[in-house]
Amino acid sequence: MTVSEPVSQDTQTPPPPAENEFVPPYPFRYATMPPVWKLLGMAKRNFLSIWGLDDFKSRLRSKKVFTRDLVVCNRPDVVREAFQTNHEVLQRKSPQMRHALEPLLGDGLFISDTEIWAKRRKIVAPIIHGSRVKGFAPIMVDTISEKRAEWEKLGEGAEVDALAEMAHLTAEIICRTIFGRQLGKNYAAEVVQGFSDYQRHIDQIDLQSLFGLPEWMPRFRGRSIKKSVNRILSVLDEIIDSYEAQKQKGEESVIGGLLEARDDDGKPLSRRAIRSEAAVIFMAGHETTANTLAWAWYLLSQSPKHREKLHAEIDSVLDGRTPTFADVKNLPFTKAVIEETLRLYPPVPILAREAMEHTSISGKAIPKGSLVMVVPWLMHRNPVLWSKPDVFEPQRFLDSKWKKPNKYGYVPFSIGPRICAGLQFGMTESILSLAILAQKFDLGLKDGTDVQPVARLTLRPGDNLPMVLRTRSS
Ligand code: HEM
């Protein structure tokens, strides 16, 4: 359940936002929690609506839901213990996540664990590692510039769905980096369609696992899921065949890296593994970045002082020129806007793991099979860790006077050995997108639009985000 009136963090002393401060929307926070059956229904519609006031302030909480223990780690020390120190025992993704993505990703890195995960991580992470991002940046810049040219054609006052626009942009970028510029261009639309069909179907299934229902319970797998999986896999096969046929051209791409990769025994990846990992990178890297950018446009549209600051930085550093990779490090405020967006609206709002053995966190026993969760949505707004946690304030990432936690308290990319393998890729892509588009455009929220955060697989500003293009010079 969402309400449009933001509710304060603290029941005793609600801190009113100061003048000029923007508190973006969040769902109602209960002082007394409703019963579990009601929470289940609410979670199905929106995972963000099930947390009460105390959950935000907590350190380590546990609940029993049906057969399963649920543990939420909400402070840096316990997050570190869960995701870093206890990685061996807590590396398995939640059954919910595995069941939802397994039909498409197979044994792909994102949902695998133990030996397969370690093997794949060793192969895939270097291909998209920070040190490779410089090589991918020209593809990013060209694709973002194409989007800017499209918007220029639409012109002043045109209405766009900023969420769909950002999804299109990041899908093009990821397709062209995975498959190479030309193949990426040729197949992007088909790949995007296949993945969004798949997402539409899996959104509705297997929520029961998150709430502890046993593995043996039958899971609904509609024919439509199988159909969209087959469609995606056959497109991926076609792309790989085309790539192999023309690889002499020497273009840099992720798929090239996967085809050339060798494991410790000198063996190449199987065709199935290559397809799985290409699907993982598309799935992990596309919607997360799109949601980040859509939220950033929304937040900026509601905060004139930060918009002006962003424009001032972009104009003075770039002086009208299109940025390159080398400029990214000189755009600290643009980066801070992205970081603050990821704090307030982390695209992956819940990180859940299944305990593979009995273990403990901060002396608390965690039985085998428990679900251990780090919930960026909660921890990024924990008032013990952050000053004015609900206020949009990018400056907190630049200015030491703002209270903020250590790296285990800010985890939009997760933390520990399973940290996002595309962190630098996603940050660079987001900074370049904001800089290149905001050089020419200022996006205003369409009058009468009520924006509310909704999380199913990822955290989005609803199903669309209607905004109006304003050309900056006007
Ligand atoms: C702003 C953008 C992004 C955000 C917020 C983000 C966030 C995350 C998070 C939270 C995880 C861990 C999920 C979990 O533990 O359940 C993850 C994993 C991953 N991400 Fe990202 N991601 C972003 C962009 C990207 C991009 C652009 C790529 C690829 C180019 C990528 C590739 C991956 C991969 C391969 C994994 C799996 C790592 C593993 O399990 O070892 N991500 N990401």
Residues whose N, C-alpha, C, O or C-beta is under 5 A from the ligand:
A	BS01	HEM	L109 F110 R121 I128 I281 A284 G285 T288 T289 T292 P347 V348 L351 A352 V411 P412 F413 S414 P417 R418 I419 C420 A421 G422 F425 G426
